[in-house]
Amino acid sequence: MKCWKCATEIDTRERVEFRAVCPSCGWALHVCRNCRHYDPSYYNQCRETAAERVVDKERANFCDYFAPATASASPQTSASARAQLEALFKKQPG
């Protein structure tokens, strides 16, 4: 798993504890954004239908369905998000 905040590789051979933090950035690891069930396109942004709703997807939580994400994380900066939006709404020549 990679930390969603800084993309540091995290060894997940052992269970990710509720209070575990990233050794690089100090951000909580047991968060929705690091979970394999996290999906912004789903209801409550979670593919696990039995999980309780978690409002803040970036803060530590006690979800029993948490499973470390296998996809590589790439931290999103405000600059890269702005560039993506500008490219999306860029006026096309025509």
C-alpha positions in Angstrom: 0.0 0.0 0.0 1.1 3.6 -0.5 0.1 6.4 1.8 -2.6 8.4 0.1 -1.1 11.7 1.4 2.6 11.3 0.4 2.8 8.1 -1.6 5.3 6.5 0.7 5.3 2.7 0.3 3.9 1.1 3.5 4.5 -2.6 4.4 1.1 -4.1 5.0 2.1 -7.7 5.6 0.8 -7.1 9.2 -2.6 -5.6 9.9 -2.8 -1.8 9.7 -3.8 -0.8 13.2 -6.4 1.9 14.0 -3.7 4.3 15.3 -1.0 3.5 12.7 0.6 6.6 11.1 2.8 7.0 8.0 6.5 7.0 8.9 7.1 9.7 6.3 4.3 12.3 6.7 2.8 11.3 10.0 -0.7 11.0 8.6 -3.1 8.3 9.8 -3.0 5.1 7.7 -6.3 3.5 8.8 -8.4 5.9 6.6 -10.9 5.4 3.8 -8.5 6.9 1.3 -6.0 4.1 1.9 -8.7 1.4 1.7 -9.3 -0.9 -1.2 -13.1 -0.3 -0.8 -12.7 3.5 -1.2 -14.3 4.7 -4.5 -15.5 8.3 -4.9 -18.0 7.2 -7.6 -20.0 4.9 -5.1 -22.6 5.8 -2.6 -20.8 7.1 0.5 -17.6 6.6 -1.5 -17.3 3.0 -0.4 -17.8 -0.2 -2.3 -18.5 -2.2 0.9 -22.2 -1.9 1.3 -22.2 -3.2 4.9 -19.8 -0.6 6.2 -21.0 2.2 8.3 -20.8 5.7 6.8 -17.6 7.6 7.5 -17.9 11.3 6.9 -14.2 12.4 6.7 -12.4 10.0 4.4 -9.0 11.4 5.3 -9.1 10.9 9.1 -8.5 7.7 11.1 -11.6 5.6 11.7 -12.6 2.3 13.2 -14.1 0.6 10.1 -13.9 -3.2 10.5 -14.0 -3.5 6.7 -10.7 -1.6 6.1 -8.3 -3.4 3.8 -5.1 -1.8 2.5 -5.5 -0.6 -1.1 -3.4 -2.4 -3.7 -3.5 0.4 -6.3 -0.6 2.8 -6.2 -1.5 6.1 -4.6 -0.4 9.4 -6.1 -0.9 12.3 -3.9 -3.1 15.0 -5.4 -1.8 18.5 -5.0 -4.0 21.6 -5.5 -1.8 22.6 -8.5 -2.3 19.2 -10.2 -6.1 19.3 -9.5 -6.3 22.8 -10.9 -4.4 21.8 -14.0 -6.8 18.8 -14.6 -9.8 21.1 -14.2 -8.4 23.7 -16.6 -7.6 21.0 -19.2 -11.1 19.6 -18.8 -12.8 23.0 -19.4 -10.3 24.3 -21.9 -12.0 26.0 -24.8 -11.6 23.8 -27.9 -10.6 25.5 -31.2 -13.4 25.3 -33.6 
